[in-house]
Amino acid sequence: MADGGIYNVSGILADSKTLDLAILQADVKRVPFLTLSKTANLKPGTHVGVVGSTLAGTAEAARETTISTQQPEHVEIATTLSTASTGSPILDANGEVVGVAVSGGDKATARPSKTVGSLLDRIASDAKPRWPETAQTAPTPTASPHPTPKPRLVYAPAPAFPSEVRSRPGATWSGRFRLNFNARGNVINVQVIQSTGNSVLDQSALSTLRQWKSAPGREWEATVPVTFQSR
């Protein structure tokens, strides 16, 4: 949790392969929680907020976007999400959950809150959390797993030092930026992990890093350190 607390997740209360959703039970009491909206109207153009996943390294990336497409059981949002951010809550202007992200990429999709609510309604008052038996009885792998290597960069120009930034010769500014690549090798999102301390330099880095390319293959992310030095 944000306060450093660690709590046990005891199992699944309800799940749907069709909806690609699962309701989990956590052994925790008296903590803040978000309210699931019962009256959400997710027509195209509606402004919403997306809270990124801390596991994806995007805790700072809560951002505003809009609904681009509305379907009976899913909506598309006009922003790019990492696949690791599936499960992120989609909030309205009142801070209520109007959807849950279920897929990332260029066209991220979310299940509306009414769909999530229908899954919650399936849970009986005496329901007990469980884990799938297949997870408990899975055979022990006989081969040692090997990490999949990250695709190599094929185009990685260095950000230029903006002429409008004035400072003494030799002064430096350093920052870190996270890049998300899609399977085609294009950068689909750049996030400031640590600012250089100068907004003009940050924008120069962001503009250049969006042009980077990697070899096609799979979605991946990289954290890139950038240092500017005046002359």
Sequence and secondary structure as in RCSB ss.txt:
>XXXX:A:sequence
MADGGIYNVSGILADSKTLDLAILQADVKRVPFLTLSKTANLKPGTHVGVVGSTLAGTAEAARETTISTQQPEHV
EIATTLSTASTGSPILDANGEVVGVAVSGGDKATARPSKTVGSLLDRIASDAKPRWPETAQTAPTPTASPHPTPK
PRLVYAPAPAFPSEVRSRPGATWSGRFRLNFNARGNVINVQVIQSTGNSVLDQSALSTLRQWKSAPGREWEATVP
VTFQSR
>XXXX:A:secstr
 TTS    EEEEEEEETTTTEEEEEE   S     B SS    TT EEEE   GGGT TT  EEEEEEEE SS E
EESS B GGGTT EEE TTS EEEEEEE BSS EEEEHHHHHHHHTT  TT   B  HHHHS    SS       
  EEE       TT    TT EEEEEEEEEE TTSBEEEEEEEE  S HHHHHHHHHHHTT EE SSS EEEEEE
EEEE  
